[in-house]
């Protein structure tokens, strides 16, 4: 991706250094354009050292080629103004072009992201809000500021959005919105089966697969709700989250969400069994053995089968043996559109790994072997298939 980062006269200009640095680490090409006031906060040389490219501050400075704003506009895939101060927001909203940055933006016909950063009173002034609304109506994307303590000491909205949020919106701006309007529920991670106030039974699921799916689906424009089991992972940007502990809680959460949803991806690893008796007090250590009786938890997909009949439903089968046989049985019993079967006994493709290898089995019986790849790549494949099924349903 070829990114132009516009930096304006806000104290948050130093945060743009991290943005440029991270974009470079992700393999993107970056060019930085600064206003004269931005250069009062951060020296252009700082950005030049990180971006490995000249920084433009003055349209008519020595060394800046004629029509550089046009050539840069033809080069770029996306522009993000971060931080965007109130002055530049006002100029952009009214088509003013009195410096290199605003002139470049007028010449650029790709996606433009505007990330405001300013004092909270300045941000909430009606004129600023009107200017942001005007920009939004023109097709600019506004990356809303965060709340917190500002450089001036005030507390409120006005902080530049965090780095992860900026990177998400950058990537989304150049991602085809193939799942726009699609309401998707994704489950991730393990559930627990409590034994007593101290102990519980669970499994090794890390939630990485489900979180990857939720992230990639949000990038494609889906309205994603992530139902997460016992995992300590940050919520992907653009995703709503519901935390649960037990299998019964996960079942209840999905049941409440599905009437308004269009699809469900069951990537979680809910506990199949729970102790037959929960001990209200901690079980004291006594003797050499402790014997516990277990009973089955409800099967989530089987239980919800009647309300899932008109949805797109994807299951996972994590098996250590007879992988395809067990997966095919689950596919039929639970009436899934397709199932992702992966061998948890494999090296570096099991729980907690960043990689996965799988076989996708479809409702019509055909299979597709997916070689070892990053879970983010497998997530893309799964979402491609969902989009294909969605298109088929719409055609019918």
ABEGO torsion letter per residue (X at the ends): XBBBBBBBBBAAAAAAAAAAAAAAAAGBBBBBBBBAAAAAABBAAAAAAAAGBBBBABAABBGBBBGAAAAAAAABABBBBOBBBAAAAAAAAAGBBABAAAAAAAABABBBBBBBBBBAAAAABAAAAAAAAAAAAAGBBBBBBBBEBBAAGBBEBGBBBBAAAAAAAAAAAABBBAABGBBBBBBBEBBBBBABAABBBBBABAGAAAAAAAAAAAAAGBBBBBBBBBBBBBBBBGBBBBBBABAAAAAAAAAAAAAABABBBBABBBBABBBABBBABBBBBBEABBBBBBBBBBBAAAAAAAAAAABBBBBBBBBABGAAAAAAAAAAAAGBABBBBBBAABBGABBGBABBBBBBBBAAGBBBBBBBBBAAAAAAAAAAAAAAAAAAAAAX
